[in-house]
Amino acid sequence: MQPESPSKPKGLSGAEVAKVSELVNYQDGSVVSREIIKKPTGNATIFAFDEGQGLSEHTVPFDALVHVLEGEVEISIAGKPHHLHCGEMILMPAQQPHALRALKRFKMILTMLRSRTWTSKVRCWLSQTSVGCRTPSPCSRGVPPLVAMEQTANTRPRDDLNEDHLRRLLREFLDY
């Protein structure tokens, strides 16, 4: 009976030096991935794409940073193609449709940047209680929501707030 060969660990241990290019290998006609780290706040995964392979268009609720380690890839974000080479990176914004296609064999690290969902933040913030929140909501401190949001964004209350402006203010405020 032969001894079992040790399996490759899924992630990296803390304070461990690793050769990034050796963490995942190419396979003909395939996409290979290996999760490096997984936390509630985000994760990092290394991928190896054979030439011509890719990921079809999709959206995710989080920002994602792609760092190309070797090769070439075309990444389309909201219909706009971006050609990336070794050593380049691009941020794929949350809720923006994106796809990728390997122009040559390539490896990348994908870092997903998670945060509490904005809907849970809004519900928490608009509630009169801080239950379930890491910090008390402005409402629980007696500050009306729109006033608190505008104070946080250092703007003066006004009537001409358009939808994009409100989204920006809300994003800034929800990062409290």
N, C-alpha and C positions, 0 to 999 in steps of 0.2 A: 504494500500500500504506500502510495506516494504522499508525502506531507502536502498539506494544502498551501498554496502560495498565498501570501498576504494580499488582501484586496486593497486597491487604491483607496485612500481616504477620500470622502466626498468633498470636504472643505480643507481649509488650511488651519493649522494650529496657530495659536498666538505666538508671536516672536519667532516665526519660522521663515527662513529664506527659501525662496522657490524660484526656479527658472521658469518664467511665464510660458515661454514657447514649448516647454516640455509638459505642461499641465494637461494638454489635450492634443491628440494626434488627428491628422486628416484620415478620412476614409473615402474611397472612391464613390462618387455619386451620392454622398451623404452630408448631413450637417451633424456635427458632434458637439455636445456641450458638457460642461462640468461646472457645477455650482461651487464657487470659491467660498462665499460667505452668505449666510441668510440670517437676517435679523428683522424684527418688526419695523425698523426704520428704513430698511432697504436691503438689497442683495447685490452681489456681483457674480457674474457668470462668464466663463471664458468659452468661446465658440471657435470651431474650425469648420469652414465651409469649403467644399470642393468647388472647383470652377463651374459656374452655371447654376449652382444651388442658391436658394434664397428663402426668404420669408414673405408670404403674401401680405397684402395690405391689411393692417389692423390698427386699432387704437388701444391705448392703455390709460388708466386714470392717473399715472404718475409720470414725472419727467424721467427720461432715460438718457444716460451718457454713453456714447459708443466711442471706444478708443481702439483704432486699428493698429494691430501689432505687426502684421505682415500681410503682403498682398494688396489687392485692390477691390473696392466694392462701390456699387452705386446704391445710395440710400435716398429714397424719395420721401419727402416730408410734405404733406398737404399738396401733393402733385408736383412739387419742384424737385428735380433730381440733383443730387450732390455726389460728386466723384471724390472718393477718399482713398488715400494711399497710406502706407506704413508711417506711423508716428502722428497721424492726424486724428482729430476727434470732432464729434458733433453732438449737440444736445438735441434730443427729440422731445419736444414739449408734450406735456400731458394733453390728452384729448385731440391730438393732431394725428390724422391717419398717416401711417408710414409703412414702407416696405423696403426690402433690400435684396440685392442680387450680386453674387460674387462674380466680378469680371475676370478675376484670376483666383486661384486658391487664396483664402485669407483667413486670418485669425483676428478675433476682437475680444475685448472685455466689455461687457454690457453691465452698467451700474444703474440699477433702479433706485430712484430716490423717493421713498415713501414718506407720507406724513398722514396724520389723521385726515380722514376725508373731509372736504369742506362742508358737506352737509351735516356731519356730526358736529363740526365746529360751530356752524351757524345755529343748529338746534341748541347746543350748549350755551352759546353766547346770547341767544334771544330768550332763553329761559330765565326765570327769576332765581335760579339756584345754580350753584356750582357743582352739583352732583355729577360725577363722571368727567369733570374737567380737571386738568392739572392745575390750573389757576382759576380764581374766581372770575366769572364772566363780568363784563362791564355792567350788564343789567343788574347783576346781583350787588353791584356797588352803587346802584341808584343812578347810573348814567344811561339816558335813552340811547337805543342802538345806533341810530343814524348820527347823533351827535358824537358818540364814542368813536364810531368809525371815522368820522371826519376829523376829530381831534387827533386820533392816532395817525392819520395820513397827513397831518399838518395842513389841512385845507380849511377854508372858511365855509360854513353852511351856505348853500345856494340852491336855486331852483333848476339850474340848467345841467344837472348831472345826466349824461347819456349812459347807455347800457355798458359801453366799454369802460367808461370812467368808474362806474359803480363796481364793475368786476375787479378793476385794478385796486380800488379802495378796499374792497372786501378781501381780496387776496392779501394785501398788506396788513389789514387788520387781523385776519385770521392767523397770521403768523405770530401772534402775541405769545 
